Amino acid sequence: MTRETVYLDYAATTPTDQRVVDAMLPFFTQRYGNPNSLYELGRDAHGALEQARAAVAASINASQPGEVIFTAGGTESDNAALIGLATARGRDRGHVIVSAFEHHAVLEPAHWLGKHGFEVTELQPRTDGVIHPEDLEAAMRDDTVLVSVMHGNNEIGSIQPIAALAEIAHARGALMHTDAAQTLGKVDLDVRALGVDAASFSGHKIYGPKGVGALYLKQRTPFAPYLMGGGQESKRRSGTQNVPGAVGFAEALRIMDEERPTEAPRLAALRDRLIEGMLGRLEHTSLNAAEASERLPNIANFIIKGVEGEAMLLHLDAQGFAVSTGSACSSGSLKASHVLLSIGCPQEFAHGSLRVSVGRHTTTEDIDRFIDALVPIVGRLRSMNPLYERMVGTEG
Ligand SMILES: *Cc1c(COP(=O)(O)O)cnc(C)c1O
C-alpha cells in the first residue's frame, strides 16, 4: 500500500492496530509455551489465553468464558457452527434455514448439508435488506433444526432483527446462529440479548490479526466438533491454540469497545457525508438497503446505473482509492452479487454496485477527495456506454 492510498474498504479487512501487534509480540519469541503444557512456560501461555477468552466473553456478555472458542477466523467459525450444530448428536437429517444473503462461509456449508441428508431453505430478505420475522415464521417447519441469519450484512450494511428471529427459531425447537463478523466492535453486541445459541466473529474485521476468529457457543448447546485431535478448547476445537492470535483478538476488541462511544458516531457522520455527496452529485445513483431500520455505521453500497463496478474500481485504483464492488471474495468473478440480487436489484444494475466502507483512519478529506475523483470517472464511463441512455430511460 502506497502512502497516498485512500483505503475505503474496511469491510473487507482492516490494518492491524499497532497496539494489537505490541500485545501479541511477546507470545512469539518469549512467552512461546504450549498452553497445554504443565510447566511454567505452558502455564504462562495458558494464563494469557484464558485471560483473552474471559475478556472476549465479557465484551459479548457471554455467561462464562468457556462459551468462547478461538478459531482460525470467521470462515471457520461459520463452518463449525453450521455443520457442528446441524449434525450434533449424530443427526443426519432435518431442515436448515439460512438467509439468501449470507456470506459464502455460511452459504457453502449450508449447501454441503443439503447434499448430505438435510433440507435447506434460503430465506429471501425484502428490498429493505432485512429478514422480516414473519417471513421466518412462515418458513419454519416442525423438523427445522437450525436457523442462521447474519447480524450485519457485509455488502449493504443492514442489521437484522436477530433477537426476534431467535425467538421464532426457539419457539419451534430450532437452534439459532448468527454471523456477527461485521457487527462485533461496531455495535454494542450482547449475545444474551440477541438470544442466539452460536455466533461467529473474525479478528481482521476489528483491527486484529487475520486468521483468528471466535465462535460463541452457549453452554450445553449440542455441537459436533469440526476439528478433531488433541481435544483443546474443551474438545470443541482441537489444535494447539494460536495464543498470540487470541491475545491480539482480545486486545483488538478491547480497543473497539473503548473507542466505540466516539468512533461509531464519527463513522456514521462520514458515511452520511459520503451518501449525501454521492446522491447529490451523481444522477441515476441510489443507496442500497436505504430503508433498513438499523444499519452499520461504516458501510454504504450504491447502484450507479450505466457503469460496470469493476471498471469504476480499476479507475479508482489507478488514482489511489481502494473500494469494493460486491464482496472481496466474489470479485475476480463477473457474477453479480448474490446479496444485491437477493434484495431485488435487477441483474443489469447489480453489476454497477460500489461498496464504500469507512474506518479508523478515514477522514472527511478522504470522503471529499473520493467523490471528487469518482464523479468524472462515472461521467467518462457513462459516455462510453452506448446503452446508458436506454438503461436509465427504462427505470421503473
Ligand atoms: C469477513 C467475513 C467472514 C469471513 O471471515 P474470515 O476471518 O475472513 O474468514 C464471514 N462473514 C462475514 C459477514 C464477514 O464479513
The ligand as a Gaussian input file, in Angstrom:
#p B3LYP/6-31G(d) Opt

LIG

0 1
 C      -15.091000     -11.372000       6.706000
 C      -16.339000     -12.122000       6.970000
 C      -16.338000     -13.512000       7.135000
 C      -15.095000     -14.339000       6.989000
 O      -14.156000     -14.101000       7.997000
 P      -12.609000     -14.525000       7.744000
 O      -11.971000     -14.241000       9.064000
 O      -12.116000     -13.668000       6.629000
 O      -12.607000     -15.969000       7.404000
 C      -17.543000     -14.145000       7.381000
 N      -18.681000     -13.455000       7.461000
 C      -18.731000     -12.126000       7.323000
 C      -20.024000     -11.411000       7.452000
 C      -17.563000     -11.422000       7.067000
 O      -17.626000     -10.097000       6.905000

